[in-house]
Amino acid sequence: MSFPIQRMRRLRRTETLRRMTRETRLSRDDLVLPLFTVEGHGVREAIGSMPGVSRFSVDQVVDECKRVFDLGVPAVILFGIPDAKDGRGSGADAADGIVQRAVEAIKRAVPELCVITDVCMCEYTDHGHCGIIEAEHVVNDASVDRLAMTALSHARAGADIVAPSDMMDGRVAAIRGALDEHGFEDTVILSYAAKYASAFYGPFRDAAESTPQFGDRRSYQMDPPNAREAMREMELDLQEGADVLMVKPAMAYLDILSEARRRFDVPLAAYHVSGEYSMIHAAAERGWIDGPRAMEEALVSIKRAGADWILTYAAADLAERLGR
């Protein structure tokens, strides 16, 4: 009773039929654009390892936010690169820090844009690690205290969402406690809940100037072969007060994202990271693939696996394509 009664190609015959039967739809509302902000004025500096991505001074990042909001991108996530770094990452929670000033300026200029801030120490420490160092070891609890103060400073500046990306144990609870204690109980926490020690972060570390000066991050970021552990991390972060959970990277960890979608009835984000983004551009530059189609296909796969939000450097370009 199968062939020729059932012909699967019937519903693929025309573009209209394909649109009418499409199961997964990528929307501009799914997109979050990562942005790098630096000191100075009038700075718009291209990042060589990330085609189409730049570092912006505060005045320029405001202009970029206006542009992408007009394209329909609802949110950005900010990464700050200070001029001065030290062992404690002192600039991370400074009231006049680079991210804090950028948040204030963006919210004045584009109040309806959702501003997310990355909460981590790696961009602010001279050793490049995500926390406080003692005897060349990243100590957990002292790092958590610094992260909570950093998140609080971002909320005071006007951030809608704070996003701890450090992978210290207990940091979500500490951040939630600090926010609630100081009257920011409505500030959302987007937890990098399952962040893997991945090889796909290389271009980001160039952009953020955050390469570790010794060792690596495998003692606190997750081991790539582990899946069950990711579910434990997510469950713990929910118990500690996270509102949204993130999987990072996205494409190499679609199985983790899919399992999280099955288990957790909360919004899920996935980070289409720098290496995943740049390798598509690199292949397209060599004429090996159709770059725009491959990028859209990659992001559809992330949506199909269960992501509600996709953090991607392609957000603005894709928003233009989806708007046509």
Summary of the structure (lengths in Angstrom):
residues: 324
radius of gyration: 20.1
end to end distance: 42.1
largest distance: 72.0
contacts: 1097
relative contact order: 0.13
helix: 44%
strand: 20%
